[in-house]
Amino acid sequence: MTKENAIKLFEQKQVRTIWDNEKEKWYFSIVDVVGILTDSPNPNNYWKVLKHRLVKEGSELVTNCNQLKLESSDGKFYKTDVADTEQLFRLIQSVPSPKAEPFKLWLAKVGRERIDEIEDPEIGFDRLMETYLKKGYSKEWINQRLKSIEIRKELTDEWENRGVQKGLEFAILTDEITKAWSGFSTKQYKSYKNLKKESLRDNMTNIELVLNMLAEASTSEISKDKKPKTFLENKKVAKKGGNVAKAARTQLENTTGKKVISSQNAKSLKHNQEKEIEK
């Protein structure tokens, strides 16, 4: 398993983190986070006491947290309790500290917003539009991205109708589509764009996004026509849908003499746009 070490700064203090390339997750040192939130002179002891309390409360956080080797202040690597993002948020909720309160309020706000979006999905689209605008995306790109979400939802609804299971099976079929039209698996594509946890679609160029939409829309239509009954049949349909977009990509590349698949991600695209504006 390939892992990449990194250091995150929080309030000028270091939180040791490690990236798990296989699971595509960041893991954070629990002791470092506890030390920052509590200002405890002995965060290791504080975490030990907190762990005992969480176990008594029936929390699964302690049971599910991993141990990974992280570099210590002496330059050596020791096994350290780590938490992924979801576990970290659960941990913060359990820390009685003024520094943890803003996080707790934010989590409560996110929970309320999620309930609002379930009751009225249009609210979710409005918030998404606002989020993308704040990140510097153009309105044209955002409209395309929102359309891609609609097409993706139609595809996943079709998969559910065919008995495909959410999670791993969805991921496998998505990989089939991506490989067919782009030549990359999803993981390879993200690596090519120098991405980790970020969304691949959020880092596509306009033409990449259009071709991905074509691949997913084609898969939906073929599935409705062929009515696959097994997972293997669904894989074949996914590949056929991806091949429709592959044909379009190949024709475009042959016509323009330019490669469609780009190593650029959202950051580099935004940087190039800013340079063009300065000219």
VMD Tcl script that draws the C-alpha trace (Angstrom):
set ca {
  {0.00 0.00 0.00}
  {1.42 3.35 -1.08}
  {1.13 6.10 1.49}
  {2.18 9.71 1.31}
  {3.04 11.63 4.48}
  {2.04 15.25 4.95}
  {1.88 17.87 7.69}
  {-1.29 19.90 8.25}
  {-1.25 23.15 10.17}
  {-4.08 24.06 12.53}
  {-3.81 27.29 14.51}
  {-0.07 27.34 13.80}
  {0.31 23.85 15.28}
  {1.14 20.65 13.47}
  {-1.31 17.83 12.94}
  {0.39 14.78 11.48}
  {-1.55 13.23 8.63}
  {-1.08 10.31 6.28}
  {-2.72 9.62 2.92}
  {-3.87 6.06 2.21}
  {-3.74 5.75 -1.57}
  {-5.57 2.43 -1.58}
  {-8.56 3.63 0.47}
  {-8.25 7.21 -0.85}
  {-8.53 8.65 2.66}
  {-6.65 11.10 4.83}
  {-5.91 9.92 8.38}
  {-5.18 12.40 11.18}
  {-3.23 11.90 14.40}
  {-5.84 11.86 17.18}
  {-3.33 12.88 19.85}
  {-2.30 15.97 17.84}
  {-5.92 17.07 17.36}
  {-6.76 16.46 21.03}
  {-3.70 18.46 22.07}
  {-4.75 21.44 19.95}
  {-8.40 21.42 21.02}
  {-7.73 21.00 24.74}
  {-4.36 22.71 25.27}
  {-3.62 19.72 27.49}
  {0.01 19.46 28.70}
  {-0.33 15.68 28.24}
  {-2.59 14.97 25.21}
  {-1.65 11.27 25.26}
  {-3.09 10.90 28.75}
  {-6.13 13.03 27.84}
  {-6.86 10.74 24.87}
  {-6.42 7.66 27.08}
  {-9.06 8.94 29.53}
  {-11.36 10.04 26.68}
  {-11.07 6.61 25.03}
  {-12.18 4.93 28.26}
  {-15.18 7.28 28.51}
  {-16.19 6.70 24.87}
  {-16.07 2.91 25.35}
  {-18.36 3.18 28.39}
  {-20.76 5.33 26.32}
  {-20.92 2.60 23.68}
  {-19.17 4.67 21.00}
  {-17.61 2.66 18.16}
  {-15.00 5.35 17.50}
  {-12.33 3.68 19.64}
  {-13.07 0.23 18.21}
  {-12.92 1.44 14.61}
  {-9.93 3.79 14.79}
  {-6.72 2.58 13.15}
  {-3.08 2.68 14.19}
  {-0.53 3.80 11.64}
  {3.16 4.65 11.92}
  {3.69 8.43 12.07}
  {6.90 10.36 12.54}
  {7.48 11.65 16.08}
  {9.45 14.69 17.25}
  {12.54 12.48 17.66}
  {12.45 11.62 13.93}
  {11.41 8.02 14.54}
  {8.14 6.39 13.45}
  {5.75 5.00 16.05}
  {2.31 3.42 15.85}
  {-0.21 6.19 16.50}
  {-4.00 6.25 16.83}
  {-5.44 7.91 13.73}
  {-8.93 8.90 12.56}
  {-10.40 9.50 9.14}
  {-12.48 12.63 8.51}
  {-15.78 11.17 9.72}
  {-14.18 9.75 12.86}
  {-12.42 13.05 13.49}
  {-15.72 14.93 13.47}
  {-17.16 12.39 15.90}
  {-14.14 12.87 18.15}
  {-14.53 16.66 18.13}
  {-18.12 16.26 19.30}
  {-16.85 14.42 22.38}
  {-14.23 16.98 23.41}
  {-15.55 19.47 26.03}
  {-13.51 22.46 24.91}
  {-14.26 26.05 23.77}
  {-12.01 25.42 20.77}
  {-14.19 22.50 19.73}
  {-17.43 24.50 19.94}
  {-17.12 26.22 16.50}
  {-16.71 22.79 14.89}
  {-19.77 21.47 16.75}
  {-21.85 24.44 15.60}
  {-20.66 23.96 12.02}
  {-21.55 20.24 12.11}
  {-25.01 21.10 13.43}
  {-25.44 23.64 10.60}
  {-24.37 21.09 7.99}
  {-26.83 18.57 9.44}
  {-29.69 21.06 9.27}
  {-28.79 21.99 5.67}
  {-28.73 18.33 4.68}
  {-32.25 17.82 6.08}
  {-33.42 20.92 4.19}
  {-31.96 19.52 0.95}
  {-33.71 16.17 1.43}
  {-37.05 17.99 1.83}
  {-36.36 20.31 -1.11}
  {-33.60 19.12 -3.52}
  {-33.62 22.49 -5.31}
  {-32.02 24.03 -2.22}
  {-29.09 21.65 -2.66}
  {-28.57 22.76 -6.26}
  {-28.67 26.43 -5.23}
  {-26.08 25.83 -2.50}
  {-23.93 23.86 -4.93}
  {-24.06 26.68 -7.47}
  {-23.00 29.16 -4.76}
  {-20.16 26.88 -3.63}
  {-18.78 26.49 -7.16}
  {-18.99 30.25 -7.78}
  {-16.99 30.90 -4.59}
  {-14.36 28.43 -5.82}
  {-13.93 30.47 -9.00}
  {-15.67 28.23 -11.55}
  {-17.36 29.92 -14.52}
  {-21.18 29.88 -14.73}
  {-20.93 27.96 -18.00}
  {-18.87 25.21 -16.37}
  {-21.17 25.13 -13.33}
  {-24.30 24.70 -15.48}
  {-22.59 21.80 -17.23}
  {-21.53 20.28 -13.90}
  {-25.05 20.50 -12.51}
  {-26.34 18.80 -15.65}
  {-23.75 16.06 -15.16}
  {-25.13 15.46 -11.65}
  {-28.62 15.03 -13.13}
  {-27.32 12.54 -15.72}
  {-25.37 10.64 -13.06}
  {-28.53 10.37 -10.92}
  {-30.46 8.95 -13.88}
  {-27.70 6.36 -14.35}
  {-27.56 5.31 -10.69}
  {-31.38 5.05 -10.60}
  {-31.18 2.76 -13.64}
  {-28.48 0.67 -11.93}
  {-30.64 0.31 -8.83}
  {-33.54 -0.83 -11.03}
  {-31.23 -3.52 -12.44}
  {-30.26 -4.74 -8.97}
  {-26.77 -3.19 -8.88}
  {-25.62 -2.52 -5.31}
  {-24.47 0.92 -4.14}
  {-20.85 1.22 -3.10}
  {-18.41 -1.26 -4.61}
  {-20.58 -2.34 -7.55}
  {-21.37 1.28 -8.48}
  {-17.64 2.03 -8.31}
  {-16.73 -0.95 -10.53}
  {-19.26 0.04 -13.21}
  {-18.13 3.68 -13.06}
  {-14.58 2.45 -13.56}
  {-15.68 0.45 -16.62}
  {-17.26 3.55 -18.16}
  {-14.26 5.76 -17.39}
  {-11.72 3.25 -18.75}
  {-13.76 2.75 -21.92}
  {-13.99 6.41 -22.92}
  {-10.79 7.89 -21.44}
  {-8.34 4.97 -21.38}
  {-7.79 5.56 -17.64}
  {-9.30 3.88 -14.60}
  {-10.82 6.39 -12.18}
  {-7.79 6.09 -9.89}
  {-5.33 6.51 -12.79}
  {-7.28 9.50 -14.08}
  {-7.14 11.18 -10.66}
  {-3.43 10.44 -10.38}
  {-2.87 11.93 -13.85}
  {-4.51 15.13 -12.63}
  {-2.54 15.02 -9.36}
  {-5.69 14.55 -7.26}
  {-6.26 12.68 -4.04}
  {-9.60 13.05 -2.24}
  {-10.88 15.70 -4.67}
  {-13.74 14.93 -7.05}
  {-12.55 13.89 -10.51}
  {-15.53 15.57 -12.20}
  {-14.82 18.85 -10.38}
  {-11.39 18.83 -11.99}
  {-12.43 18.06 -15.56}
  {-12.21 20.52 -18.43}
  {-15.45 21.40 -20.23}
  {-14.86 18.83 -22.98}
  {-13.88 16.08 -20.52}
  {-17.07 16.76 -18.59}
  {-19.18 16.64 -21.78}
  {-17.66 13.31 -22.85}
  {-18.14 11.84 -19.37}
  {-21.80 12.92 -19.50}
  {-22.16 11.31 -22.93}
  {-20.66 8.07 -21.62}
  {-23.01 7.94 -18.61}
  {-26.11 8.99 -20.57}
  {-25.31 6.37 -23.23}
  {-24.93 3.70 -20.55}
  {-28.37 4.60 -19.15}
  {-30.02 4.39 -22.56}
  {-28.33 1.10 -23.49}
  {-29.28 -0.37 -20.11}
  {-32.93 0.61 -20.58}
  {-32.87 -1.08 -23.99}
  {-30.91 -4.25 -23.09}
  {-32.32 -4.68 -19.56}
  {-29.23 -6.47 -18.11}
  {-30.10 -9.03 -15.44}
  {-26.67 -9.82 -13.95}
  {-23.75 -7.72 -12.75}
  {-21.60 -9.10 -15.56}
  {-24.20 -7.96 -18.10}
  {-24.23 -4.52 -16.47}
  {-20.43 -4.37 -16.87}
  {-20.77 -5.08 -20.59}
  {-23.39 -2.33 -20.90}
  {-21.15 0.11 -19.00}
  {-18.30 -0.59 -21.41}
  {-20.57 -0.08 -24.42}
  {-21.77 3.25 -23.00}
  {-18.18 4.35 -22.45}
  {-17.26 3.31 -25.99}
  {-19.85 5.70 -27.41}
  {-17.97 8.59 -25.78}
  {-14.64 7.05 -26.80}
  {-15.71 7.22 -30.46}
  {-16.60 10.90 -30.04}
  {-13.29 11.60 -28.28}
  {-11.27 9.83 -30.99}
  {-13.07 11.69 -33.78}
  {-12.51 15.04 -32.06}
  {-8.81 14.32 -31.45}
  {-8.33 13.23 -35.06}
  {-10.06 16.39 -36.29}
  {-8.25 18.88 -34.03}
  {-4.94 17.06 -33.60}
  {-5.18 17.72 -29.86}
  {-5.54 15.31 -26.94}
  {-8.79 15.61 -25.00}
  {-7.62 14.05 -21.73}
  {-5.87 16.79 -19.79}
  {-3.54 16.62 -16.79}
  {-4.87 20.01 -15.71}
  {-7.00 20.16 -12.59}
  {-9.24 22.90 -11.19}
  {-6.32 24.77 -9.61}
  {-4.20 24.84 -12.75}
  {-7.19 25.72 -14.94}
  {-8.10 28.63 -12.68}
  {-4.46 29.81 -12.68}
  {-4.38 29.78 -16.49}
  {-7.66 31.70 -16.66}
  {-6.27 34.38 -14.32}
  {-3.14 34.70 -16.46}
  {-5.31 35.18 -19.58}
  {-7.30 37.93 -17.84}
  {-4.06 39.72 -16.84}
  {-2.90 39.83 -20.48}
}
mol new
graphics top color blue
foreach p $ca { graphics top sphere $p radius 0.5 }
foreach p [lrange $ca 0 end-1] q [lrange $ca 1 end] { graphics top cylinder $p $q radius 0.2 }
display resetview
